[in-house]
Amino acid sequence: MLTEVHNWARFPRSRSIVIPVNSRNQEIPFNKMDVSFLPHGMGRSLGDSCLNDSNALLMTRGLNRIIAFDPLGGRLVAEAGITFDAILRFSIPQGWFLPVTPGTRFVSLGGAVANDVHGKNHHCAGTFGHHVVRFELRRSDGSRLLCSADENADWFRATIGGLGLTGLTEWVEVQLKPITNSCMDSEIIRYRDVDEFYALNAESLDKYEYAVSWADTLSSKGLGRGLFMRGNHNQDSERKTRKAPTGPYINIPGIFPFSLLNRGTLKIFNSVFYNARPARKTAVVPIRPFFYPLDMIGAHHHIYGPRGMMQWQGLIPSREAVREVLTTSADVGGSFLTVMKVMGDQPPAGLLSFSGAGVTIALDFPYSRHALETLPRLDEIVAAAGGRLYPAKDARMSGANFRKYFPQWQELLPFIDPRFSSSFWRRVTAT
Ligand SMILES: Cc1cc2nc3c(=O)[nH]c(=O)nc-3n(C[C@H](O)[C@H](O)[C@H](O)COP(=O)(O)OP(=O)(O)OC[C@H]3O[C@@H](n4cnc5c(N)ncnc54)[C@H](O)[C@@H]3O)c2cc1C
């Protein structure tokens, strides 16, 4: 039976056969069904890489146990369906934090490996895959591969950022990072334009472990003006607080019947958000508001209305192209939430990792035909600049552009499980 399964953007719509996987030894009917299979974690991706329309999804939420933990060295071994939220509730009281975390803690460990997620510390810590020690990969032929940098190293590299196509990751061993307490020394600085954004990064990246910006893409007063946020883990041993994040505190019960976000409301919101801040503010804050402000509101994506939203995230190597993306994004419709971050230039952890030097810009648009038709203009700017789009956030880039952004994509082919596929993969490899 086909059931509707959503990604976080609620676009595109997709129906699949849903197969819950609740234990590592559970039999999976790989040879009993004439469909392809794809693991599905928390569905927090904003594109179709977690969808397998008209085929089967292996739902990993029940695969959520902690298998082993070394409280002295911070090595954690856990089943791949466990969420970052559950890991933090376990590890923070013991003085350990995730080495890399995305902007939501409601992602699964397996999903974080398959998309090789990045966080506000990419400039110094790389992606999540850089901190994965090993994992077990279950293939549809019944074989199981232990993968690490030393054992089945090519499978290790293909599976990190491998979009769930190499098999089902059953458990993962990851190196956590030590923290003194659960407080962050944070600073928020208002900046006037893209040049100030670059200048703030230049003075911050070797002193601050975390740095990210919110940008106002609709202001006529300064291109890309915004709020620059930087911070470090608090080192004060007198502070004993080790509290995991809690919440969400507000829930949006149902999908709004229409999108509340349009150019007019966004312009007002952005201007108030920008101007309400002091020019510079330092504070010691808990982990949740620093890393996960959006997690405060459950199902925040419901405000985009019944047709959902589209996120566009590009990695852009040159300042000129960053300007062009910001200018052009206003024509697409005005992004509700624009996030900018300077990325590091570490060698990628995975074959198809979204990584590399440059600035990443994430833009959120309510779904509209106009946005769908104009977003390719942004894709072309990125292609011309030699950058790439993030597959975890994409439901519409052309196959030609995907192959341009990831010219090494064919190297993944020998590692793809013959019974696995996804809506994303079929789309970007079709024409
Ligand atoms: C509010 C918000 C903020 C975000 N911020 C960031 C950010 O800052 N940085 C960033 O990088 N991303 C960010 N994301 C995207 C999100 O972190 C990634 O899409 C993440 O991979 C989602 O994990 P998931 O468990 O929901 O995986 P899903 O979306 O369910 O699946 C993602 C991929 O993982 C594969 N997969 C899942 N489990 C397994 C498994 N056990 N074995 C093999 N493959 C598996 C799936 O097949 C799919 O290809 C954000 C998303 C949201 C909603």
The ligand as a Tripos MOL2 file, in Angstrom:
@<TRIPOS>MOLECULE
LIG
   53    58     1     0     0
SMALL
NO_CHARGES

@<TRIPOS>ATOM
      1 C1         15.4230   23.3600   10.3310 C.3       1 LIG1
      2 C2         16.4800   22.6100    9.5640 C.ar      1 LIG1
      3 C3         17.7900   23.0460    9.6330 C.ar      1 LIG1
      4 C4         18.7810   22.3640    8.9270 C.ar      1 LIG1
      5 N1         20.0620   22.8110    9.0140 N.ar      1 LIG1
      6 C5         21.0370   22.1560    8.3510 C.ar      1 LIG1
      7 C6         22.3950   22.5650    8.4690 C.ar      1 LIG1
      8 O1         22.7130   23.5370    9.1550 O.2       1 LIG1
      9 N2         23.3410   21.8370    7.8170 N.ar      1 LIG1
     10 C7         23.0210   20.7380    7.0740 C.ar      1 LIG1
     11 O2         23.9310   20.1020    6.5290 O.2       1 LIG1
     12 N3         21.7500   20.3220    6.9410 N.ar      1 LIG1
     13 C8         20.7640   21.0080    7.5680 C.ar      1 LIG1
     14 N4         19.4650   20.5660    7.4640 N.ar      1 LIG1
     15 C9         19.1820   19.3660    6.6640 C.3       1 LIG1
     16 C10        19.2830   18.0920    7.5200 C.3       1 LIG1
     17 O3         20.2890   18.2230    8.4840 O.3       1 LIG1
     18 C11        19.6810   16.9240    6.6360 C.3       1 LIG1
     19 O4         18.7920   16.8090    5.5640 O.3       1 LIG1
     20 C12        19.7260   15.5950    7.4150 C.3       1 LIG1
     21 O5         20.4330   14.6650    6.6650 O.3       1 LIG1
     22 C13        18.3340   15.0730    7.7340 C.3       1 LIG1
     23 O6         18.4380   13.8820    8.4900 O.3       1 LIG1
     24 P1         17.1970   12.8870    8.5660 P.3       1 LIG1
     25 O7         17.4280   11.9020    9.6430 O.co2     1 LIG1
     26 O8         15.9500   13.6670    8.6500 O.co2     1 LIG1
     27 O9         17.3400   12.1600    7.1770 O.3       1 LIG1
     28 P2         16.2690   12.0090    5.9860 P.3       1 LIG1
     29 O10        15.9120   13.3670    5.5120 O.co2     1 LIG1
     30 O11        15.1700   11.1090    6.3770 O.co2     1 LIG1
     31 O12        17.2010   11.2920    4.9020 O.3       1 LIG1
     32 C14        18.3330   11.9630    4.4110 C.3       1 LIG1
     33 C15        19.1990   10.9850    3.6380 C.3       1 LIG1
     34 O13        19.7450   10.0430    4.5550 O.3       1 LIG1
     35 C16        19.5300    8.7300    4.0980 C.3       1 LIG1
     36 N5         19.4570    7.8830    5.2920 N.ar      1 LIG1
     37 C17        18.7310    8.0970    6.4180 C.ar      1 LIG1
     38 N6         18.9690    7.1000    7.2970 N.ar      1 LIG1
     39 C18        19.8460    6.2520    6.7250 C.ar      1 LIG1
     40 C19        20.4480    5.0200    7.1220 C.ar      1 LIG1
     41 N7         20.2190    4.4580    8.3140 N.pl3     1 LIG1
     42 N8         21.2840    4.4060    6.2460 N.ar      1 LIG1
     43 C20        21.5640    4.9520    5.0390 C.ar      1 LIG1
     44 N9         21.0170    6.1070    4.6050 N.ar      1 LIG1
     45 C21        20.1740    6.7520    5.4510 C.ar      1 LIG1
     46 C22        18.2310    8.8190    3.2970 C.3       1 LIG1
     47 O14        18.1110    7.7780    2.3520 O.3       1 LIG1
     48 C23        18.4140   10.1730    2.6140 C.3       1 LIG1
     49 O15        19.2040   10.0300    1.4550 O.3       1 LIG1
     50 C24        18.4530   21.2250    8.1450 C.ar      1 LIG1
     51 C25        17.1130   20.7940    8.0720 C.ar      1 LIG1
     52 C26        16.1380   21.4780    8.7740 C.ar      1 LIG1
     53 C27        14.7120   21.0010    8.6920 C.3       1 LIG1
@<TRIPOS>BOND
     1     1     2 1
     2     2     3 ar
     3     2    52 ar
     4     3     4 ar
     5     4     5 ar
     6     4    50 ar
     7     5     6 ar
     8     6     7 ar
     9     6    13 1
    10     7     8 2
    11     7     9 ar
    12     9    10 ar
    13    10    11 2
    14    10    12 ar
    15    12    13 ar
    16    13    14 ar
    17    14    15 1
    18    14    50 ar
    19    15    16 1
    20    16    17 1
    21    16    18 1
    22    18    19 1
    23    18    20 1
    24    20    21 1
    25    20    22 1
    26    22    23 1
    27    23    24 1
    28    24    25 2
    29    24    26 1
    30    24    27 1
    31    27    28 1
    32    28    29 2
    33    28    30 1
    34    28    31 1
    35    31    32 1
    36    32    33 1
    37    33    34 1
    38    33    48 1
    39    34    35 1
    40    35    36 1
    41    35    46 1
    42    36    37 ar
    43    36    45 ar
    44    37    38 ar
    45    38    39 ar
    46    39    40 ar
    47    39    45 ar
    48    40    41 1
    49    40    42 ar
    50    42    43 ar
    51    43    44 ar
    52    44    45 ar
    53    46    47 1
    54    46    48 1
    55    48    49 1
    56    50    51 ar
    57    51    52 ar
    58    52    53 1
@<TRIPOS>SUBSTRUCTURE
     1 LIG1         1 GROUP 0 **** ****
